[in-house]
Amino acid sequence: MNEFAGRVAIVTGSTSGIGEAIARRLAGLGATVVVNSARSVEAGHRLADELGADTMYVQADIGDRDACRRLVDETLARHGRLDILVNNAGWTRPVDHADLDALDDETFERTFRVNVTGTWSLTRAAMKHLKAGDAGQVLNVTSVAGLRPVGSSVAYAMSKAALNHMTQLLAKACAPVRVNAIAPGLVATPWTRDWQAQHEAVRTMAPLRRSATPEDCAEAALGLLRSRYVTGEILVVDGGLTLVR
């Protein structure tokens, strides 16, 4: 239960879904967790209170460079160190891939501002502090959409492909800080609650016959966070769907 005791972890976008599941698992294993969201302030404070006295909530939109620096600064001011950065926060808007005109400039630019530029800005702000410890690491939450021509929009898939490549570039450039990623397929979260057709398709086609849960993704993330001799890896968490599709 104390596997991550003494470690401080920022988990972005952690008031629901995959981020919340990762935050809960890390806290349950002894880590001091910094909960974050761009807007869900009440849920953030509630989760921080639930996870324990050392847990803090910081509202920050990672699409804002100044907010990224503030998130790191507030973490250091409270806890004096940073050992784990989980880049889970992201944004998308479903757009038919074939309808290029429907993918307007605002949607395209916001997708990249949050998913790519935001992740980059926060990781850059955190890196010197991650290097200051003896086991600093970054865990990115990407998507199978970054590996195959699928996903909620062309912009989303492109942004996740960029994040996958960023993972490997940073793993090479920033050692001994380890940088890895999980790439989930369809996950049953509040965001996908109404995507019944997609969930049914996964149940029909995937070898494991269901969509992923946030807990499935958290377990995969923990596997990488525990693996001290693994860096630059992108772990697909899709129940085997990409084996058959």
C-alpha positions as a Markdown table, in Angstrom:
| # | Residue | x | y | z |
|---|---|---|---|---|
| 1 | Met | 0.0 | 0.0 | 0.0 |
| 2 | Asn | 3.0 | 2.3 | 0.3 |
| 3 | Glu | 4.7 | 1.5 | -3.0 |
| 4 | Phe | 4.6 | 5.2 | -4.1 |
| 5 | Ala | 5.1 | 6.7 | -0.6 |
| 6 | Gly | 7.1 | 9.9 | -0.6 |
| 7 | Arg | 6.3 | 10.5 | -4.3 |
| 8 | Val | 4.4 | 13.5 | -5.5 |
| 9 | Ala | 2.3 | 13.1 | -8.7 |
| 10 | Ile | 0.4 | 15.6 | -10.8 |
| 11 | Val | -2.4 | 14.0 | -12.7 |
| 12 | Thr | -4.0 | 16.4 | -15.1 |
| 13 | Gly | -7.7 | 16.1 | -16.1 |
| 14 | Ser | -8.2 | 14.0 | -13.0 |
| 15 | Thr | -11.8 | 14.8 | -11.8 |
| 16 | Ser | -13.3 | 12.0 | -13.9 |
| 17 | Gly | -12.6 | 9.1 | -16.2 |
| 18 | Ile | -9.1 | 7.8 | -16.7 |
| 19 | Gly | -7.4 | 10.6 | -14.8 |
| 20 | Glu | -9.5 | 10.1 | -11.8 |
| 21 | Ala | -8.9 | 6.3 | -11.8 |
| 22 | Ile | -5.1 | 6.9 | -12.0 |
| 23 | Ala | -5.2 | 9.5 | -9.3 |
| 24 | Arg | -7.1 | 7.1 | -7.0 |
| 25 | Arg | -4.7 | 4.2 | -7.7 |
| 26 | Leu | -1.7 | 6.4 | -7.0 |
| 27 | Ala | -3.1 | 7.8 | -3.8 |
| 28 | Gly | -4.1 | 4.3 | -2.7 |
| 29 | Leu | -0.5 | 3.2 | -3.2 |
| 30 | Gly | 0.9 | 6.0 | -1.0 |
| 31 | Ala | 1.6 | 8.8 | -3.5 |
| 32 | Thr | 0.8 | 12.4 | -2.7 |
| 33 | Val | -1.5 | 13.4 | -5.6 |
| 34 | Val | -2.2 | 16.8 | -7.1 |
| 35 | Val | -5.7 | 16.7 | -8.7 |
| 36 | Asn | -6.3 | 19.0 | -11.6 |
| 37 | Ser | -9.0 | 20.1 | -14.0 |
| 38 | Ala | -9.7 | 23.1 | -16.2 |
| 39 | Arg | -13.3 | 23.6 | -15.1 |
| 40 | Ser | -14.7 | 21.0 | -12.7 |
| 41 | Val | -13.7 | 22.8 | -9.5 |
| 42 | Glu | -16.2 | 21.4 | -7.2 |
| 43 | Ala | -15.5 | 17.8 | -8.3 |
| 44 | Gly | -11.7 | 18.5 | -7.9 |
| 45 | His | -12.0 | 19.7 | -4.4 |
| 46 | Arg | -14.3 | 16.8 | -3.5 |
| 47 | Leu | -11.9 | 14.2 | -4.9 |
| 48 | Ala | -8.9 | 15.9 | -3.2 |
| 49 | Asp | -10.7 | 15.8 | 0.1 |
| 50 | Glu | -11.6 | 12.2 | -0.4 |
| 51 | Leu | -8.0 | 11.1 | -1.2 |
| 52 | Gly | -6.5 | 12.5 | 2.0 |
| 53 | Ala | -5.1 | 15.5 | 3.8 |
| 54 | Asp | -1.9 | 15.7 | 1.6 |
| 55 | Thr | -3.9 | 15.8 | -1.6 |
| 56 | Met | -4.5 | 19.2 | -3.2 |
| 57 | Tyr | -6.6 | 20.4 | -6.1 |
| 58 | Val | -5.3 | 23.0 | -8.6 |
| 59 | Gln | -7.5 | 24.4 | -11.2 |
| 60 | Ala | -5.5 | 25.0 | -14.4 |
| 61 | Asp | -6.2 | 24.8 | -18.1 |
| 62 | Ile | -3.2 | 23.2 | -19.6 |
| 63 | Gly | -4.0 | 24.9 | -22.9 |
| 64 | Asp | -2.7 | 28.0 | -21.1 |
| 65 | Arg | 1.1 | 28.2 | -20.8 |
| 66 | Asp | 1.0 | 30.4 | -17.7 |
| 67 | Ala | -1.5 | 28.0 | -16.1 |
| 68 | Cys | 0.9 | 25.1 | -16.7 |
| 69 | Arg | 3.7 | 26.9 | -14.9 |
| 70 | Arg | 1.4 | 27.8 | -12.1 |
| 71 | Leu | 0.3 | 24.2 | -11.7 |
| 72 | Val | 4.0 | 23.2 | -11.2 |
| 73 | Asp | 4.8 | 26.2 | -9.0 |
| 74 | Glu | 1.9 | 25.5 | -6.7 |
| 75 | Thr | 2.8 | 21.8 | -6.4 |
| 76 | Leu | 6.4 | 22.7 | -5.5 |
| 77 | Ala | 5.3 | 25.4 | -3.0 |
| 78 | Arg | 3.1 | 22.9 | -1.2 |
| 79 | His | 5.1 | 19.7 | -1.5 |
| 80 | Gly | 8.7 | 20.7 | -2.3 |
| 81 | Arg | 9.2 | 18.1 | -5.0 |
| 82 | Leu | 7.7 | 16.5 | -8.1 |
| 83 | Asp | 8.3 | 12.9 | -9.1 |
| 84 | Ile | 5.5 | 11.9 | -11.5 |
| 85 | Leu | 3.6 | 13.8 | -14.1 |
| 86 | Val | 0.6 | 12.1 | -15.7 |
| 87 | Asn | -0.5 | 14.1 | -18.8 |
| 88 | Asn | -4.1 | 12.9 | -19.1 |
| 89 | Ala | -6.0 | 16.1 | -19.8 |
| 90 | Gly | -7.1 | 16.5 | -23.4 |
| 91 | Trp | -9.9 | 17.9 | -25.6 |
| 92 | Thr | -11.8 | 16.8 | -28.6 |
| 93 | Arg | -15.0 | 17.5 | -30.5 |
| 94 | Pro | -16.4 | 14.7 | -32.7 |
| 95 | Val | -16.2 | 15.6 | -36.4 |
| 96 | Asp | -16.8 | 13.2 | -39.4 |
| 97 | His | -13.4 | 12.5 | -40.9 |
| 98 | Ala | -14.7 | 12.9 | -44.4 |
| 99 | Asp | -16.2 | 16.3 | -43.8 |
| 100 | Leu | -13.2 | 18.5 | -44.0 |
| 101 | Asp | -15.2 | 21.7 | -43.9 |
| 102 | Ala | -16.8 | 20.7 | -40.6 |
| 103 | Leu | -13.4 | 20.6 | -38.9 |
| 104 | Asp | -13.2 | 24.4 | -38.5 |
| 105 | Asp | -10.0 | 26.3 | -37.6 |
| 106 | Glu | -11.2 | 26.9 | -34.0 |
| 107 | Thr | -11.7 | 23.2 | -33.4 |
| 108 | Phe | -8.5 | 22.2 | -35.0 |
| 109 | Glu | -6.4 | 24.8 | -33.2 |
| 110 | Arg | -8.0 | 24.1 | -29.8 |
| 111 | Thr | -7.4 | 20.4 | -30.2 |
| 112 | Phe | -3.7 | 20.9 | -30.7 |
| 113 | Arg | -3.4 | 23.7 | -28.1 |
| 114 | Val | -4.6 | 21.4 | -25.4 |
| 115 | Asn | -3.5 | 18.0 | -26.5 |
| 116 | Val | -0.1 | 18.8 | -27.9 |
| 117 | Thr | 1.0 | 22.3 | -26.9 |
| 118 | Gly | -0.4 | 22.0 | -23.4 |
| 119 | Thr | 1.2 | 18.7 | -22.8 |
| 120 | Trp | 4.5 | 20.0 | -24.1 |
| 121 | Ser | 4.3 | 23.2 | -22.0 |
| 122 | Leu | 3.5 | 21.4 | -18.8 |
| 123 | Thr | 6.1 | 18.7 | -19.3 |
| 124 | Arg | 8.7 | 21.4 | -20.1 |
| 125 | Ala | 7.8 | 23.3 | -16.9 |
| 126 | Ala | 8.0 | 20.1 | -14.8 |
| 127 | Met | 11.1 | 18.5 | -16.3 |
| 128 | Lys | 13.8 | 20.1 | -14.2 |
| 129 | His | 12.0 | 19.2 | -11.1 |
| 130 | Leu | 11.5 | 15.6 | -12.3 |
| 131 | Lys | 15.2 | 15.4 | -13.0 |
| 132 | Ala | 16.0 | 16.7 | -9.4 |
| 133 | Gly | 14.7 | 13.4 | -7.9 |
| 134 | Asp | 16.0 | 9.9 | -8.3 |
| 135 | Ala | 13.0 | 8.4 | -10.2 |
| 136 | Gly | 11.3 | 11.1 | -12.1 |
| 137 | Gln | 8.9 | 10.0 | -14.8 |
| 138 | Val | 6.2 | 11.2 | -17.2 |
| 139 | Leu | 3.2 | 9.1 | -18.3 |
| 140 | Asn | 1.2 | 10.4 | -21.3 |
| 141 | Val | -2.4 | 9.3 | -22.0 |
| 142 | Thr | -2.6 | 9.1 | -25.8 |
| 143 | Ser | -4.9 | 7.0 | -27.9 |
| 144 | Val | -5.0 | 4.3 | -30.5 |
| 145 | Ala | -6.2 | 7.1 | -32.8 |
| 146 | Gly | -2.6 | 8.2 | -32.8 |
| 147 | Leu | -1.6 | 4.9 | -34.2 |
| 148 | Arg | -4.4 | 4.1 | -36.7 |
| 149 | Pro | -6.7 | 6.3 | -38.9 |
| 150 | Val | -9.6 | 6.4 | -36.4 |
| 151 | Gly | -10.8 | 8.7 | -33.6 |
| 152 | Ser | -13.3 | 11.4 | -32.9 |
| 153 | Ser | -11.8 | 13.7 | -35.5 |
| 154 | Val | -8.9 | 14.0 | -37.8 |
| 155 | Ala | -7.5 | 16.7 | -35.6 |
| 156 | Tyr | -7.8 | 14.5 | -32.5 |
| 157 | Ala | -6.0 | 11.6 | -34.2 |
| 158 | Met | -3.3 | 13.9 | -35.5 |
| 159 | Ser | -2.8 | 15.4 | -32.1 |
| 160 | Lys | -2.4 | 11.9 | -30.5 |
| 161 | Ala | 0.1 | 10.9 | -33.1 |
| 162 | Ala | 2.1 | 13.9 | -32.2 |
| 163 | Leu | 1.9 | 13.0 | -28.6 |
| 164 | Asn | 3.0 | 9.5 | -29.2 |
| 165 | His | 6.1 | 10.8 | -31.1 |
| 166 | Met | 6.7 | 13.4 | -28.4 |
| 167 | Thr | 6.7 | 10.5 | -25.8 |
| 168 | Gln | 9.6 | 8.8 | -27.6 |
| 169 | Leu | 11.5 | 11.9 | -28.3 |
| 170 | Leu | 11.4 | 13.0 | -24.7 |
| 171 | Ala | 12.3 | 9.5 | -23.5 |
| 172 | Lys | 15.5 | 9.8 | -25.5 |
| 173 | Ala | 16.3 | 13.4 | -24.8 |
| 174 | Cys | 15.4 | 13.6 | -21.1 |
| 175 | Ala | 16.8 | 10.5 | -19.6 |
| 176 | Pro | 17.1 | 9.4 | -16.8 |
| 177 | Val | 13.6 | 10.7 | -16.5 |
| 178 | Arg | 11.4 | 7.9 | -18.0 |
| 179 | Val | 8.7 | 8.9 | -20.4 |
| 180 | Asn | 6.0 | 6.4 | -21.4 |
| 181 | Ala | 2.4 | 6.4 | -22.7 |
| 182 | Ile | -0.7 | 4.4 | -22.7 |
| 183 | Ala | -2.8 | 4.4 | -25.8 |
| 184 | Pro | -6.4 | 3.4 | -24.9 |
| 185 | Gly | -9.0 | 2.4 | -27.4 |
| 186 | Leu | -12.7 | 3.2 | -26.6 |
| 187 | Val | -13.1 | 3.7 | -22.9 |
| 188 | Ala | -16.4 | 3.7 | -21.0 |
| 189 | Thr | -16.4 | 7.2 | -19.5 |
| 190 | Pro | -18.9 | 10.0 | -18.9 |
| 191 | Trp | -17.7 | 11.4 | -22.3 |
| 192 | Thr | -18.6 | 8.3 | -24.2 |
| 193 | Arg | -21.8 | 7.5 | -22.3 |
| 194 | Asp | -24.0 | 8.1 | -25.3 |
| 195 | Trp | -21.8 | 6.3 | -27.8 |
| 196 | Gln | -23.8 | 3.1 | -27.7 |
| 197 | Ala | -23.1 | 2.1 | -31.3 |
| 198 | Gln | -19.4 | 2.4 | -30.9 |
| 199 | His | -19.4 | 0.4 | -27.6 |
| 200 | Glu | -21.5 | -2.3 | -29.3 |
| 201 | Ala | -19.1 | -2.5 | -32.2 |
| 202 | Val | -16.2 | -3.0 | -29.8 |
| 203 | Arg | -18.1 | -5.7 | -27.9 |
| 204 | Thr | -18.7 | -7.4 | -31.3 |
| 205 | Met | -15.2 | -7.1 | -32.7 |
| 206 | Ala | -12.6 | -6.9 | -29.9 |
| 207 | Pro | -11.1 | -10.2 | -28.7 |
| 208 | Leu | -11.9 | -9.2 | -25.1 |
| 209 | Arg | -15.5 | -8.4 | -26.0 |
| 210 | Arg | -15.9 | -5.1 | -24.2 |
| 211 | Ser | -14.8 | -1.5 | -24.1 |
| 212 | Ala | -12.1 | -0.5 | -21.6 |
| 213 | Thr | -12.9 | 0.9 | -18.2 |
| 214 | Pro | -10.9 | 3.8 | -16.6 |
| 215 | Glu | -9.6 | 1.2 | -14.1 |
| 216 | Asp | -8.2 | -0.9 | -17.0 |
| 217 | Cys | -6.3 | 2.2 | -18.2 |
| 218 | Ala | -5.1 | 3.0 | -14.7 |
| 219 | Glu | -3.7 | -0.5 | -14.2 |
| 220 | Ala | -1.8 | -0.2 | -17.5 |
| 221 | Ala | -0.5 | 3.2 | -16.4 |
| 222 | Leu | 0.7 | 1.7 | -13.1 |
| 223 | Gly | 2.5 | -1.0 | -15.0 |
| 224 | Leu | 4.6 | 1.5 | -16.8 |
| 225 | Leu | 5.1 | 3.7 | -13.7 |
| 226 | Arg | 6.4 | 0.6 | -11.9 |
| 227 | Ser | 8.7 | -0.5 | -14.7 |
| 228 | Arg | 12.0 | 1.1 | -13.9 |
| 229 | Tyr | 13.8 | -0.2 | -17.0 |
| 230 | Val | 11.2 | 0.9 | -19.5 |
| 231 | Thr | 11.1 | 4.2 | -21.3 |
| 232 | Gly | 9.8 | 5.4 | -24.7 |
| 233 | Glu | 7.0 | 2.8 | -24.8 |
| 234 | Ile | 3.4 | 3.3 | -26.0 |
| 235 | Leu | 1.3 | 0.6 | -24.4 |
| 236 | Val | -2.0 | -0.1 | -26.4 |
| 237 | Val | -5.0 | -0.7 | -24.1 |
| 238 | Asp | -7.7 | -1.7 | -26.5 |
| 239 | Gly | -8.8 | -5.3 | -25.6 |
| 240 | Gly | -7.0 | -6.5 | -28.8 |
| 241 | Leu | -9.2 | -4.5 | -31.2 |
| 242 | Thr | -6.3 | -3.3 | -33.3 |
| 243 | Leu | -5.4 | -6.9 | -33.9 |
| 244 | Val | -8.6 | -7.5 | -35.9 |
| 245 | Arg | -9.4 | -4.0 | -37.2 |
